[in-house]
Amino acid sequence: MSGLRVALIASSRHPIAQPFAGGLEAHVWHLAAALRARGTAVTLFAAAGSDPALGADTVSGPAFAPSAAAAGDPSAAPAPFLADHHAYLGLMLRLRDTGRAEFDVVHNHSLHYLPVAMAAGLGVPMLTSLHTPPTPWLESAVALGGAGGSAFVAVSEHTARLWRPTIGQVGVIGNGIDIDRWPIGPGGPDLVWTGRITPEKGTHLAIEAAAAAGRRLHLAGPVSDPGYFRTAVAPRLGSAVVYHGHLHQSGLAELVGSCAAALVTPCWDEPYGLVVAEALACGTPVVAFARGGIPEILDPHSGVLVAPDDTAAMAAAIPAATALPRTRVRHRARTACTQQRMVEDYLRCYRRLIDAAAPVAGLGAA
């Protein structure tokens, strides 16, 4: 696949750089790095400030400042919506005009509707990775425009099932991590929780479970909802609950590897569960709510699943989880969560799309 030219479409709001805004940004960063390591030319469409060390050609969407007349329209959408719309519209128009000459395939990771809605007009094959359950805007674009433009894969079987009523058959390519960046750690007596600090991630439930288990809890991640942090998390901080801030990957790996178990407490059905894979790579067993795609990652040798929102059950499961051999836990990451497997799957998918589009492109050129 040397010489392949791939455009990766990411978030127009968040740079693809450490410390990552969320799992989606981390995923795109690692995919871009892994593709380049395989000899692929990568162009990244993302927010300004993305990591220059990736070596990718990074292109930010055009900024938008409405005129005074447009800004005064009482029916105008909120400014963030307009900014996203303008950025993705500009990107898709650029790809419509130059995409066939610049790229062999476009790989869409955004959650915006416009890349899917406009995919059929690009003249270059597009693959969309479905990182979330259906949302109204994206589902509308998929239902009306996706069938003739983009191909689709989901990040878990759980996510694929939710999309099949709209798309039909959709394959699965699970997210993967660079195992070498998450070395096995020595463990320790404490517990750890990582992720965006926001109500749907259930940080407060991890605090409750750790308190019930009588263990100290370490927290790390960006404060995505300041009001939630202020009311549900900050009052509990102290010697038993320690917040380490928003860590870069190496510091996060060190923290996770130093703990006895990781608690994963989503209050919604996680499409994949990247923090689970990261903990397993560090040899740190996971106790998680059985929601979304998480049960597809964990097995009995790497962690314990408990009923959603049941912090008492989570606390009770911690001794069993911490008794699991850390080498067996890491083995699960090696067999189920590797970046190498993910990249090989995506490269095969790219090749199928390119080969399928070749006769059509040839006819168009003639």
C-alpha positions as CSV (number, residue, x, y, z in Angstrom):
1,M,0.0,0.0,0.0
2,S,3.0,2.3,-0.3
3,G,2.2,5.5,-2.1
4,L,-1.5,5.5,-1.1
5,R,-2.9,9.0,-0.5
6,V,-5.5,9.2,2.3
7,A,-7.5,12.2,3.5
8,L,-8.6,11.9,7.1
9,I,-11.6,14.0,8.1
10,A,-11.7,14.7,11.8
11,S,-13.3,17.3,14.1
12,S,-13.4,20.9,13.0
13,R,-13.5,22.0,16.6
14,H,-10.7,20.0,18.3
15,P,-7.1,19.8,17.2
16,I,-5.6,16.3,16.8
17,A,-3.0,16.8,19.5
18,Q,-2.2,15.8,23.0
19,P,-3.7,16.0,25.5
20,F,-6.6,14.7,23.5
21,A,-10.0,16.3,23.8
22,G,-11.6,12.8,23.7
23,G,-11.3,9.3,22.4
24,L,-12.2,10.2,18.8
25,E,-9.2,12.7,18.6
26,A,-6.9,10.1,20.1
27,H,-8.1,7.5,17.6
28,V,-7.5,9.8,14.6
29,W,-4.0,10.8,15.9
30,H,-3.0,7.1,16.2
31,L,-4.5,6.1,12.9
32,A,-2.7,9.0,11.1
33,A,0.7,8.0,12.7
34,A,0.2,4.3,11.9
35,L,-0.8,5.0,8.3
36,R,2.3,7.1,7.8
37,A,4.5,4.4,9.3
38,R,3.1,2.1,6.6
39,G,4.2,4.4,3.8
40,T,0.8,6.2,3.3
41,A,0.7,9.9,2.5
42,V,-1.8,11.4,5.0
43,T,-3.6,14.7,4.8
44,L,-5.5,15.6,8.0
45,F,-8.6,17.9,7.9
46,A,-8.9,19.0,11.5
47,A,-9.0,22.0,13.8
48,A,-6.0,24.4,13.9
49,G,-3.3,23.4,16.3
50,S,-3.1,19.7,15.3
51,D,0.2,18.0,16.1
52,P,2.9,18.9,13.6
53,A,4.9,15.9,14.7
54,L,2.4,13.6,12.9
55,G,4.0,14.7,9.7
56,A,0.6,15.0,8.1
57,D,-0.4,17.8,5.8
58,T,-3.0,19.4,8.2
59,V,-5.7,21.6,6.7
60,S,-8.1,23.6,8.8
61,G,-11.6,24.5,7.6
62,P,-12.3,28.1,6.5
63,A,-13.4,30.4,9.3
64,F,-16.8,32.0,9.1
65,A,-17.9,35.4,10.4
66,P,-21.5,36.2,9.4
67,S,-22.3,39.7,8.1
68,A,-24.2,42.0,10.4
69,A,-27.3,41.3,8.4
70,A,-26.9,37.5,8.7
71,A,-26.0,37.7,12.3
72,G,-29.2,39.7,13.0
73,D,-31.4,37.0,11.6
74,P,-33.6,35.8,14.5
75,S,-33.7,32.3,13.1
76,A,-29.9,32.0,12.9
77,A,-28.4,28.8,14.3
78,P,-26.0,29.1,17.2
79,A,-22.5,30.3,16.3
80,P,-20.8,26.9,16.9
81,F,-23.2,25.2,14.5
82,L,-22.6,27.8,11.9
83,A,-18.8,27.5,12.3
84,D,-19.0,23.7,11.9
85,H,-21.3,23.9,8.9
86,H,-19.0,26.4,7.1
87,A,-15.9,24.4,7.8
88,Y,-17.3,21.1,6.5
89,L,-19.0,22.8,3.6
90,G,-15.7,24.4,2.6
91,L,-13.9,21.1,2.9
92,M,-16.4,19.1,0.9
93,L,-16.4,21.7,-1.9
94,R,-12.6,21.6,-2.0
95,L,-12.7,17.8,-2.2
96,R,-15.3,18.0,-4.9
97,D,-13.0,20.2,-7.0
98,T,-9.6,18.6,-6.3
99,G,-10.1,15.4,-4.4
100,R,-9.8,13.0,-7.3
101,A,-6.3,14.5,-8.2
102,E,-5.1,14.7,-4.6
103,F,-6.4,11.5,-2.9
104,D,-7.0,7.8,-3.5
105,V,-9.5,7.5,-0.6
106,V,-11.2,9.8,1.9
107,H,-11.7,8.4,5.4
108,N,-14.3,10.3,7.4
109,H,-14.3,10.3,11.2
110,S,-16.3,13.4,11.8
111,L,-19.7,13.3,13.4
112,H,-21.1,16.0,11.0
113,Y,-23.7,15.3,8.4
114,L,-22.1,17.2,5.4
115,P,-19.3,14.8,4.6
116,V,-21.8,11.9,4.3
117,A,-24.4,14.0,2.5
118,M,-21.9,15.3,-0.1
119,A,-19.8,12.1,-0.6
120,A,-21.4,11.1,-3.8
121,G,-20.1,14.2,-5.6
122,L,-16.4,13.7,-4.8
123,G,-15.3,11.4,-7.5
124,V,-13.1,9.6,-4.9
125,P,-14.2,6.8,-2.7
126,M,-15.1,7.6,0.9
127,L,-15.2,5.4,4.0
128,T,-17.0,6.7,7.1
129,S,-16.2,5.2,10.5
130,L,-19.3,5.3,12.7
131,H,-18.0,6.3,16.1
132,T,-21.4,7.0,17.7
133,P,-25.0,5.7,17.7
134,P,-27.3,7.4,15.2
135,T,-28.0,11.1,15.7
136,P,-30.8,12.9,13.9
137,W,-28.6,15.0,11.6
138,L,-26.2,12.2,10.7
139,E,-28.9,9.6,10.3
140,S,-30.8,11.9,7.9
141,A,-27.7,12.3,5.8
142,V,-27.0,8.6,5.8
143,A,-30.6,7.7,4.9
144,L,-30.7,10.2,2.0
145,G,-27.2,10.5,0.6
146,G,-25.0,7.9,2.2
147,A,-26.0,4.9,0.2
148,G,-24.7,6.4,-3.0
149,G,-21.6,8.0,-1.6
150,S,-19.8,6.7,1.4
151,A,-19.1,3.2,2.5
152,F,-19.5,2.5,6.3
153,V,-17.9,0.6,9.1
154,A,-18.7,0.8,12.8
155,V,-16.3,0.7,15.7
156,S,-18.2,-2.1,17.5
157,E,-20.8,-4.7,16.8
158,H,-23.1,-2.8,19.2
159,T,-22.8,0.4,17.2
160,A,-23.2,-1.5,13.9
161,R,-26.5,-3.0,15.2
162,L,-27.9,0.5,15.9
163,W,-27.1,1.7,12.3
164,R,-28.2,-1.4,10.4
165,P,-31.9,-0.3,10.2
166,T,-30.7,2.8,8.3
167,I,-27.7,1.5,6.3
168,G,-28.3,-2.3,6.0
169,Q,-25.3,-4.5,6.5
170,V,-22.3,-2.7,7.9
171,G,-19.0,-4.2,8.9
172,V,-17.0,-3.7,12.1
173,I,-13.4,-2.4,12.5
174,G,-12.8,-1.9,16.2
175,N,-10.5,0.8,17.4
176,G,-7.0,-0.1,18.2
177,I,-4.1,1.4,20.3
178,D,-0.4,1.3,20.0
179,I,0.4,-1.2,22.7
180,D,4.0,0.0,23.0
181,R,2.8,3.4,24.1
182,W,0.9,1.7,27.0
183,P,3.5,-0.4,28.7
184,I,2.5,-2.8,31.4
185,G,2.7,-1.2,34.8
186,P,3.5,-2.6,38.3
187,G,0.0,-2.0,39.7
188,G,-0.6,-0.8,43.2
189,P,-3.3,-0.6,45.8
190,D,-5.3,2.3,44.3
191,L,-8.0,2.6,41.6
192,V,-8.1,4.8,38.6
193,W,-10.7,6.4,36.4
194,T,-9.9,8.2,33.1
195,G,-11.9,10.1,30.5
196,R,-13.8,13.2,29.8
197,I,-15.3,14.5,33.1
198,T,-18.9,14.9,32.0
199,P,-22.2,13.4,33.3
200,E,-22.5,10.7,30.6
201,K,-19.1,9.3,31.6
202,G,-20.2,8.8,35.2
203,T,-17.2,10.1,37.1
204,H,-19.4,10.5,40.2
205,L,-20.3,6.8,40.1
206,A,-16.6,5.8,40.1
207,I,-16.2,8.0,43.2
208,E,-19.1,6.2,44.9
209,A,-17.8,2.7,43.9
210,A,-14.3,3.5,45.2
211,A,-15.6,4.8,48.5
212,A,-17.7,1.7,48.9
213,A,-14.6,-0.4,48.3
214,G,-12.6,1.6,50.7
215,R,-9.9,2.4,48.1
216,R,-8.3,5.6,47.0
217,L,-9.3,6.7,43.5
218,H,-7.2,8.7,40.9
219,L,-9.0,10.7,38.3
220,A,-7.5,12.0,35.0
221,G,-9.1,13.7,32.0
222,P,-10.4,17.0,30.6
223,V,-13.2,18.8,32.4
224,S,-15.7,18.9,29.6
225,D,-18.5,20.0,31.8
226,P,-17.3,22.6,34.3
227,G,-20.7,22.7,36.1
228,Y,-20.7,18.9,36.6
229,F,-17.1,19.0,37.8
230,R,-17.9,21.8,40.3
231,T,-21.0,20.1,41.8
232,A,-20.4,16.4,41.5
233,V,-16.6,15.9,41.5
234,A,-14.8,18.8,43.2
235,P,-16.5,18.5,46.6
236,R,-15.3,14.9,46.8
237,L,-11.6,15.6,46.1
238,G,-9.1,15.1,48.8
239,S,-6.9,12.4,50.1
240,A,-9.3,9.6,48.9
241,V,-10.0,11.1,45.5
242,V,-7.2,12.8,43.6
243,Y,-7.6,14.6,40.4
244,H,-4.4,14.7,38.2
245,G,-5.7,17.0,35.5
246,H,-5.7,16.4,31.7
247,L,-2.5,14.3,31.2
248,H,-0.5,13.7,28.1
249,Q,-0.5,10.1,27.0
250,S,2.8,9.0,28.6
251,G,1.7,10.4,32.0
252,L,-1.7,8.8,31.7
253,A,-0.1,5.4,30.9
254,E,2.1,5.7,33.9
255,L,-0.8,6.6,36.2
256,V,-3.1,3.8,34.8
257,G,-0.2,1.2,35.1
258,S,0.4,2.2,38.7
259,C,-3.1,1.2,39.9
260,A,-4.8,-2.0,40.9
261,A,-7.8,-1.7,38.7
262,A,-9.5,0.8,36.4
263,L,-13.2,1.7,36.9
264,V,-15.3,2.4,33.7
265,T,-18.6,3.9,34.6
266,P,-20.5,5.2,31.5
267,C,-24.1,6.4,31.9
268,W,-24.7,5.8,28.2
269,D,-23.9,3.0,25.8
270,E,-20.3,3.6,24.9
271,P,-19.8,2.9,21.1
272,Y,-16.4,1.3,21.8
273,G,-14.6,2.1,25.1
274,L,-11.0,3.3,24.3
275,V,-10.2,3.7,28.0
276,V,-10.8,0.0,28.5
277,A,-8.3,-0.9,25.8
278,E,-5.7,1.5,27.3
279,A,-6.1,0.1,30.8
280,L,-5.7,-3.5,29.5
281,A,-2.5,-2.7,27.7
282,C,-1.1,-1.4,31.0
283,G,-2.0,-4.7,32.6
284,T,-4.6,-3.0,34.7
285,P,-7.8,-5.0,35.1
286,V,-11.0,-3.3,34.4
287,V,-14.3,-3.2,36.3
288,A,-16.9,-1.8,34.0
289,F,-20.6,-1.3,33.5
290,A,-21.8,-3.7,30.9
291,R,-22.9,-1.1,28.3
292,G,-22.5,-0.5,24.6
293,G,-19.4,-2.0,23.1
294,I,-17.5,-2.5,26.3
295,P,-18.5,-6.2,26.7
296,E,-16.9,-6.9,23.3
297,I,-13.5,-5.8,24.7
298,L,-13.4,-7.4,28.1
299,D,-13.2,-11.1,28.8
300,P,-13.0,-13.1,32.1
301,H,-9.2,-12.9,32.0
302,S,-9.0,-9.1,31.8
303,G,-11.8,-7.7,33.9
304,V,-15.3,-7.9,35.4
305,L,-18.6,-6.6,34.0
306,V,-21.3,-5.4,36.3
307,A,-24.8,-4.1,35.8
308,P,-25.1,-0.5,34.6
309,D,-25.2,2.1,37.4
310,D,-24.7,-0.5,40.1
311,T,-21.9,1.0,42.2
312,A,-22.3,-1.6,45.0
313,A,-21.8,-4.4,42.5
314,M,-18.8,-2.6,41.1
315,A,-17.2,-2.2,44.6
316,A,-17.9,-5.9,45.3
317,A,-16.2,-6.9,42.0
318,I,-12.9,-5.1,42.6
319,P,-11.2,-7.9,44.6
320,A,-11.9,-10.4,41.8
321,A,-10.6,-8.0,39.2
322,T,-7.4,-7.1,41.1
323,A,-6.6,-10.8,41.5
324,L,-6.3,-11.3,37.7
325,P,-2.7,-11.7,36.5
326,R,-1.5,-8.5,34.9
327,T,0.3,-10.3,32.1
328,R,-3.0,-12.1,31.1
329,V,-4.8,-8.7,31.2
330,R,-2.2,-7.2,28.8
331,H,-2.5,-10.3,26.6
332,R,-6.2,-9.4,26.0
333,A,-5.1,-6.0,24.7
334,R,-2.6,-7.7,22.4
335,T,-5.2,-10.0,20.9
336,A,-8.2,-7.7,20.7
337,C,-7.2,-4.1,20.7
338,T,-4.0,-3.6,18.7
339,Q,-3.4,-0.7,16.3
340,Q,-1.7,-3.0,13.9
341,R,-4.9,-5.1,13.4
342,M,-7.0,-2.0,13.0
343,V,-4.7,-0.4,10.4
344,E,-4.5,-3.7,8.4
345,D,-8.3,-3.9,8.4
346,Y,-8.6,-0.3,7.2
347,L,-5.9,-0.7,4.5
348,R,-7.8,-3.7,3.1
349,C,-11.0,-1.7,3.2
350,Y,-9.4,1.2,1.4
351,R,-8.1,-1.2,-1.3
352,R,-11.5,-2.7,-1.9
353,L,-13.1,0.7,-2.3
354,I,-10.4,1.9,-4.6
355,D,-10.6,-1.3,-6.7
356,A,-14.4,-1.0,-6.9
357,A,-14.2,2.6,-7.9
358,A,-11.5,2.1,-10.6
359,P,-13.8,1.1,-13.5
360,V,-16.2,4.0,-12.8
361,A,-13.3,6.4,-12.6
362,G,-11.9,5.0,-15.9
363,L,-15.2,5.5,-17.7
364,G,-15.5,9.0,-16.3
365,A,-12.1,9.9,-17.5
366,A,-12.9,8.6,-21.0
